[in-house]
Amino acid sequence: MTACATGRRLSVLSDDVAEKTARDWEGITDFSIRHFEEMKLILDKEEPDYRD
């Protein structure tokens, strides 16, 4: 299988890495809120005019 944007073969994670990642994600509450706050911090730094 290839990635659409690059045409390169996809790298598939090992089962161990996938399981650890899934466990880590389960521990994050309110992910969408935290993600949005991080995006605003990036915008504040890189494009502060967005607040105008």
PDB file of N, CA, C and O in Angstrom:
ATOM      1  N   MET A   1       0.849  -1.171   0.000  1.00  0.00           N
ATOM      2  CA  MET A   1       0.000   0.000   0.000  1.00  0.00           C
ATOM      3  C   MET A   1       0.898   1.239   0.000  1.00  0.00           C
ATOM      4  O   MET A   1       1.949   1.247   0.641  1.00  0.00           O
ATOM      5  N   THR A   2       0.487   2.276  -0.714  1.00  0.00           N
ATOM      6  CA  THR A   2       1.270   3.507  -0.761  1.00  0.00           C
ATOM      7  C   THR A   2       0.475   4.657  -0.159  1.00  0.00           C
ATOM      8  O   THR A   2      -0.756   4.646  -0.130  1.00  0.00           O
ATOM      9  N   ALA A   3       1.220   5.649   0.320  1.00  0.00           N
ATOM     10  CA  ALA A   3       0.589   6.862   0.833  1.00  0.00           C
ATOM     11  C   ALA A   3       0.171   7.717  -0.359  1.00  0.00           C
ATOM     12  O   ALA A   3       0.933   7.860  -1.315  1.00  0.00           O
ATOM     13  N   CYS A   4      -0.996   8.268  -0.313  1.00  0.00           N
ATOM     14  CA  CYS A   4      -1.517   9.029  -1.450  1.00  0.00           C
ATOM     15  C   CYS A   4      -0.665  10.247  -1.782  1.00  0.00           C
ATOM     16  O   CYS A   4      -0.371  10.484  -2.954  1.00  0.00           O
ATOM     17  N   ALA A   5      -0.265  11.015  -0.796  1.00  0.00           N
ATOM     18  CA  ALA A   5       0.436  12.269  -1.062  1.00  0.00           C
ATOM     19  C   ALA A   5       1.855  12.058  -1.565  1.00  0.00           C
ATOM     20  O   ALA A   5       2.337  12.840  -2.385  1.00  0.00           O
ATOM     21  N   THR A   6       2.530  11.026  -1.097  1.00  0.00           N
ATOM     22  CA  THR A   6       3.940  10.853  -1.437  1.00  0.00           C
ATOM     23  C   THR A   6       4.181   9.744  -2.444  1.00  0.00           C
ATOM     24  O   THR A   6       5.190   9.754  -3.150  1.00  0.00           O
ATOM     25  N   GLY A   7       3.275   8.795  -2.517  1.00  0.00           N
ATOM     26  CA  GLY A   7       3.481   7.656  -3.383  1.00  0.00           C
ATOM     27  C   GLY A   7       4.450   6.642  -2.798  1.00  0.00           C
ATOM     28  O   GLY A   7       4.713   5.610  -3.415  1.00  0.00           O
ATOM     29  N   ARG A   8       4.979   6.921  -1.626  1.00  0.00           N
ATOM     30  CA  ARG A   8       5.918   5.994  -0.977  1.00  0.00           C
ATOM     31  C   ARG A   8       5.146   4.940  -0.198  1.00  0.00           C
ATOM     32  O   ARG A   8       3.982   5.130   0.156  1.00  0.00           O
ATOM     33  N   ARG A   9       5.814   3.836   0.057  1.00  0.00           N
ATOM     34  CA  ARG A   9       5.191   2.774   0.843  1.00  0.00           C
ATOM     35  C   ARG A   9       4.949   3.255   2.263  1.00  0.00           C
ATOM     36  O   ARG A   9       5.751   4.000   2.826  1.00  0.00           O
ATOM     37  N   LEU A  10       3.834   2.822   2.834  1.00  0.00           N
ATOM     38  CA  LEU A  10       3.509   3.177   4.212  1.00  0.00           C
ATOM     39  C   LEU A  10       4.388   2.401   5.178  1.00  0.00           C
ATOM     40  O   LEU A  10       4.711   1.236   4.943  1.00  0.00           O
ATOM     41  N   SER A  11       4.768   3.048   6.253  1.00  0.00           N
ATOM     42  CA  SER A  11       5.481   2.370   7.329  1.00  0.00           C
ATOM     43  C   SER A  11       4.447   1.910   8.350  1.00  0.00           C
ATOM     44  O   SER A  11       3.668   2.716   8.858  1.00  0.00           O
ATOM     45  N   VAL A  12       4.442   0.645   8.641  1.00  0.00           N
ATOM     46  CA  VAL A  12       3.480   0.087   9.584  1.00  0.00           C
ATOM     47  C   VAL A  12       4.188  -0.136  10.914  1.00  0.00           C
ATOM     48  O   VAL A  12       5.255  -0.746  10.976  1.00  0.00           O
ATOM     49  N   LEU A  13       3.568   0.373  11.974  1.00  0.00           N
ATOM     50  CA  LEU A  13       4.141   0.226  13.310  1.00  0.00           C
ATOM     51  C   LEU A  13       4.041  -1.221  13.780  1.00  0.00           C
ATOM     52  O   LEU A  13       3.158  -1.973  13.369  1.00  0.00           O
ATOM     53  N   SER A  14       4.967  -1.579  14.644  1.00  0.00           N
ATOM     54  CA  SER A  14       4.877  -2.910  15.250  1.00  0.00           C
ATOM     55  C   SER A  14       3.675  -2.938  16.187  1.00  0.00           C
ATOM     56  O   SER A  14       3.193  -1.892  16.620  1.00  0.00           O
ATOM     57  N   ASP A  15       3.201  -4.128  16.492  1.00  0.00           N
ATOM     58  CA  ASP A  15       2.067  -4.265  17.410  1.00  0.00           C
ATOM     59  C   ASP A  15       2.391  -3.651  18.771  1.00  0.00           C
ATOM     60  O   ASP A  15       1.530  -3.017  19.382  1.00  0.00           O
ATOM     61  N   ASP A  16       3.624  -3.833  19.252  1.00  0.00           N
ATOM     62  CA  ASP A  16       4.009  -3.276  20.548  1.00  0.00           C
ATOM     63  C   ASP A  16       3.921  -1.751  20.562  1.00  0.00           C
ATOM     64  O   ASP A  16       3.389  -1.164  21.504  1.00  0.00           O
ATOM     65  N   VAL A  17       4.440  -1.118  19.521  1.00  0.00           N
ATOM     66  CA  VAL A  17       4.404   0.347  19.439  1.00  0.00           C
ATOM     67  C   VAL A  17       2.958   0.834  19.302  1.00  0.00           C
ATOM     68  O   VAL A  17       2.576   1.819  19.933  1.00  0.00           O
ATOM     69  N   ALA A  18       2.168   0.161  18.496  1.00  0.00           N
ATOM     70  CA  ALA A  18       0.765   0.549  18.326  1.00  0.00           C
ATOM     71  C   ALA A  18       0.006   0.421  19.638  1.00  0.00           C
ATOM     72  O   ALA A  18      -0.795   1.292  19.977  1.00  0.00           O
ATOM     73  N   GLU A  19       0.246  -0.647  20.375  1.00  0.00           N
ATOM     74  CA  GLU A  19      -0.433  -0.855  21.659  1.00  0.00           C
ATOM     75  C   GLU A  19      -0.031   0.212  22.669  1.00  0.00           C
ATOM     76  O   GLU A  19      -0.883   0.746  23.379  1.00  0.00           O
ATOM     77  N   LYS A  20       1.274   0.531  22.741  1.00  0.00           N
ATOM     78  CA  LYS A  20       1.737   1.560  23.671  1.00  0.00           C
ATOM     79  C   LYS A  20       1.125   2.912  23.312  1.00  0.00           C
ATOM     80  O   LYS A  20       0.704   3.660  24.195  1.00  0.00           O
ATOM     81  N   THR A  21       1.078   3.224  22.028  1.00  0.00           N
ATOM     82  CA  THR A  21       0.488   4.489  21.584  1.00  0.00           C
ATOM     83  C   THR A  21      -0.985   4.552  21.963  1.00  0.00           C
ATOM     84  O   THR A  21      -1.460   5.584  22.436  1.00  0.00           O
ATOM     85  N   ALA A  22      -1.703   3.465  21.761  1.00  0.00           N
ATOM     86  CA  ALA A  22      -3.123   3.426  22.121  1.00  0.00           C
ATOM     87  C   ALA A  22      -3.307   3.636  23.620  1.00  0.00           C
ATOM     88  O   ALA A  22      -4.197   4.375  24.039  1.00  0.00           O
ATOM     89  N   ARG A  23      -2.469   2.989  24.427  1.00  0.00           N
ATOM     90  CA  ARG A  23      -2.564   3.178  25.889  1.00  0.00           C
ATOM     91  C   ARG A  23      -2.285   4.619  26.270  1.00  0.00           C
ATOM     92  O   ARG A  23      -2.965   5.181  27.128  1.00  0.00           O
ATOM     93  N   ASP A  24      -1.278   5.225  25.630  1.00  0.00           N
ATOM     94  CA  ASP A  24      -0.953   6.623  25.922  1.00  0.00           C
ATOM     95  C   ASP A  24      -2.120   7.545  25.572  1.00  0.00           C
ATOM     96  O   ASP A  24      -2.444   8.448  26.343  1.00  0.00           O
ATOM     97  N   TRP A  25      -2.754   7.329  24.418  1.00  0.00           N
ATOM     98  CA  TRP A  25      -3.877   8.169  24.007  1.00  0.00           C
ATOM     99  C   TRP A  25      -5.061   8.018  24.950  1.00  0.00           C
ATOM    100  O   TRP A  25      -5.779   8.987  25.198  1.00  0.00           O
ATOM    101  N   GLU A  26      -5.273   6.826  25.476  1.00  0.00           N
ATOM    102  CA  GLU A  26      -6.394   6.610  26.386  1.00  0.00           C
ATOM    103  C   GLU A  26      -6.243   7.424  27.659  1.00  0.00           C
ATOM    104  O   GLU A  26      -7.235   7.736  28.319  1.00  0.00           O
ATOM    105  N   GLY A  27      -5.008   7.772  28.012  1.00  0.00           N
ATOM    106  CA  GLY A  27      -4.765   8.543  29.224  1.00  0.00           C
ATOM    107  C   GLY A  27      -4.972  10.036  29.063  1.00  0.00           C
ATOM    108  O   GLY A  27      -4.898  10.781  30.040  1.00  0.00           O
ATOM    109  N   ILE A  28      -5.228  10.479  27.851  1.00  0.00           N
ATOM    110  CA  ILE A  28      -5.411  11.905  27.607  1.00  0.00           C
ATOM    111  C   ILE A  28      -6.897  12.235  27.650  1.00  0.00           C
ATOM    112  O   ILE A  28      -7.685  11.723  26.854  1.00  0.00           O
ATOM    113  N   THR A  29      -7.265  13.095  28.589  1.00  0.00           N
ATOM    114  CA  THR A  29      -8.654  13.544  28.662  1.00  0.00           C
ATOM    115  C   THR A  29      -8.754  14.928  28.041  1.00  0.00           C
ATOM    116  O   THR A  29      -7.788  15.691  28.042  1.00  0.00           O
ATOM    117  N   ASP A  30      -9.896  15.236  27.527  1.00  0.00           N
ATOM    118  CA  ASP A  30     -10.149  16.529  26.897  1.00  0.00           C
ATOM    119  C   ASP A  30      -9.128  16.835  25.814  1.00  0.00           C
ATOM    120  O   ASP A  30      -8.637  17.960  25.718  1.00  0.00           O
ATOM    121  N   PHE A  31      -8.807  15.839  25.001  1.00  0.00           N
ATOM    122  CA  PHE A  31      -7.792  16.011  23.963  1.00  0.00           C
ATOM    123  C   PHE A  31      -8.113  17.180  23.044  1.00  0.00           C
ATOM    124  O   PHE A  31      -7.233  17.982  22.733  1.00  0.00           O
ATOM    125  N   SER A  32      -9.363  17.285  22.606  1.00  0.00           N
ATOM    126  CA  SER A  32      -9.697  18.330  21.638  1.00  0.00           C
ATOM    127  C   SER A  32      -9.461  19.717  22.212  1.00  0.00           C
ATOM    128  O   SER A  32      -9.001  20.610  21.500  1.00  0.00           O
ATOM    129  N   ILE A  33      -9.764  19.907  23.472  1.00  0.00           N
ATOM    130  CA  ILE A  33      -9.532  21.203  24.113  1.00  0.00           C
ATOM    131  C   ILE A  33      -8.038  21.475  24.220  1.00  0.00           C
ATOM    132  O   ILE A  33      -7.584  22.577  23.910  1.00  0.00           O
ATOM    133  N   ARG A  34      -7.279  20.490  24.654  1.00  0.00           N
ATOM    134  CA  ARG A  34      -5.830  20.668  24.772  1.00  0.00           C
ATOM    135  C   ARG A  34      -5.196  20.921  23.414  1.00  0.00           C
ATOM    136  O   ARG A  34      -4.288  21.745  23.296  1.00  0.00           O
ATOM    137  N   HIS A  35      -5.663  20.225  22.393  1.00  0.00           N
ATOM    138  CA  HIS A  35      -5.138  20.413  21.049  1.00  0.00           C
ATOM    139  C   HIS A  35      -5.415  21.840  20.564  1.00  0.00           C
ATOM    140  O   HIS A  35      -4.532  22.491  20.006  1.00  0.00           O
ATOM    141  N   PHE A  36      -6.627  22.315  20.775  1.00  0.00           N
ATOM    142  CA  PHE A  36      -6.997  23.662  20.356  1.00  0.00           C
ATOM    143  C   PHE A  36      -6.149  24.710  21.082  1.00  0.00           C
ATOM    144  O   PHE A  36      -5.713  25.684  20.468  1.00  0.00           O
ATOM    145  N   GLU A  37      -5.914  24.518  22.370  1.00  0.00           N
ATOM    146  CA  GLU A  37      -5.076  25.447  23.123  1.00  0.00           C
ATOM    147  C   GLU A  37      -3.649  25.476  22.581  1.00  0.00           C
ATOM    148  O   GLU A  37      -3.039  26.542  22.497  1.00  0.00           O
ATOM    149  N   GLU A  38      -3.119  24.321  22.215  1.00  0.00           N
ATOM    150  CA  GLU A  38      -1.777  24.262  21.626  1.00  0.00           C
ATOM    151  C   GLU A  38      -1.741  24.966  20.277  1.00  0.00           C
ATOM    152  O   GLU A  38      -0.774  25.661  19.962  1.00  0.00           O
ATOM    153  N   MET A  39      -2.791  24.789  19.480  1.00  0.00           N
ATOM    154  CA  MET A  39      -2.846  25.461  18.187  1.00  0.00           C
ATOM    155  C   MET A  39      -2.874  26.977  18.367  1.00  0.00           C
ATOM    156  O   MET A  39      -2.238  27.703  17.603  1.00  0.00           O
ATOM    157  N   LYS A  40      -3.601  27.455  19.365  1.00  0.00           N
ATOM    158  CA  LYS A  40      -3.635  28.899  19.614  1.00  0.00           C
ATOM    159  C   LYS A  40      -2.260  29.416  20.039  1.00  0.00           C
ATOM    160  O   LYS A  40      -1.874  30.520  19.656  1.00  0.00           O
ATOM    161  N   LEU A  41      -1.520  28.634  20.822  1.00  0.00           N
ATOM    162  CA  LEU A  41      -0.166  29.054  21.205  1.00  0.00           C
ATOM    163  C   LEU A  41       0.731  29.192  19.978  1.00  0.00           C
ATOM    164  O   LEU A  41       1.518  30.132  19.878  1.00  0.00           O
ATOM    165  N   ILE A  42       0.605  28.251  19.052  1.00  0.00           N
ATOM    166  CA  ILE A  42       1.392  28.328  17.817  1.00  0.00           C
ATOM    167  C   ILE A  42       0.987  29.564  17.019  1.00  0.00           C
ATOM    168  O   ILE A  42       1.845  30.295  16.524  1.00  0.00           O
ATOM    169  N   LEU A  43      -0.310  29.796  16.897  1.00  0.00           N
ATOM    170  CA  LEU A  43      -0.775  30.978  16.171  1.00  0.00           C
ATOM    171  C   LEU A  43      -0.315  32.262  16.845  1.00  0.00           C
ATOM    172  O   LEU A  43       0.089  33.206  16.165  1.00  0.00           O
ATOM    173  N   ASP A  44      -0.370  32.310  18.178  1.00  0.00           N
ATOM    174  CA  ASP A  44       0.097  33.496  18.893  1.00  0.00           C
ATOM    175  C   ASP A  44       1.540  33.809  18.541  1.00  0.00           C
ATOM    176  O   ASP A  44       1.914  34.974  18.401  1.00  0.00           O
ATOM    177  N   LYS A  45       2.335  32.789  18.400  1.00  0.00           N
ATOM    178  CA  LYS A  45       3.756  32.965  18.103  1.00  0.00           C
ATOM    179  C   LYS A  45       4.001  33.285  16.635  1.00  0.00           C
ATOM    180  O   LYS A  45       4.781  34.182  16.313  1.00  0.00           O
ATOM    181  N   GLU A  46       3.333  32.552  15.741  1.00  0.00           N
ATOM    182  CA  GLU A  46       3.642  32.645  14.322  1.00  0.00           C
ATOM    183  C   GLU A  46       2.764  33.615  13.544  1.00  0.00           C
ATOM    184  O   GLU A  46       3.219  34.203  12.563  1.00  0.00           O
ATOM    185  N   GLU A  47       1.523  33.792  13.960  1.00  0.00           N
ATOM    186  CA  GLU A  47       0.566  34.651  13.239  1.00  0.00           C
ATOM    187  C   GLU A  47      -0.309  35.415  14.241  1.00  0.00           C
ATOM    188  O   GLU A  47      -1.521  35.203  14.281  1.00  0.00           O
ATOM    189  N   PRO A  48       0.283  36.292  15.044  1.00  0.00           N
ATOM    190  CA  PRO A  48      -0.493  36.957  16.103  1.00  0.00           C
ATOM    191  C   PRO A  48      -1.647  37.823  15.593  1.00  0.00           C
ATOM    192  O   PRO A  48      -2.550  38.156  16.361  1.00  0.00           O
ATOM    193  N   ASP A  49      -1.630  38.190  14.314  1.00  0.00           N
ATOM    194  CA  ASP A  49      -2.707  39.018  13.772  1.00  0.00           C
ATOM    195  C   ASP A  49      -4.043  38.298  13.715  1.00  0.00           C
ATOM    196  O   ASP A  49      -5.069  38.942  13.498  1.00  0.00           O
ATOM    197  N   TYR A  50      -4.065  36.985  13.903  1.00  0.00           N
ATOM    198  CA  TYR A  50      -5.334  36.259  13.818  1.00  0.00           C
ATOM    199  C   TYR A  50      -6.325  36.733  14.867  1.00  0.00           C
ATOM    200  O   TYR A  50      -7.531  36.540  14.712  1.00  0.00           O
ATOM    201  N   ARG A  51      -5.836  37.349  15.927  1.00  0.00           N
ATOM    202  CA  ARG A  51      -6.732  37.801  17.010  1.00  0.00           C
ATOM    203  C   ARG A  51      -7.425  39.124  16.683  1.00  0.00           C
ATOM    204  O   ARG A  51      -8.368  39.511  17.373  1.00  0.00           O
ATOM    205  N   ASP A  52      -6.977  39.807  15.660  1.00  0.00           N
ATOM    206  CA  ASP A  52      -7.576  41.118  15.326  1.00  0.00           C
ATOM    207  C   ASP A  52      -8.964  40.996  14.766  1.00  0.00           C
ATOM    208  O   ASP A  52      -9.590  42.006  14.441  1.00  0.00           O
TER     209      ASP A  52
END
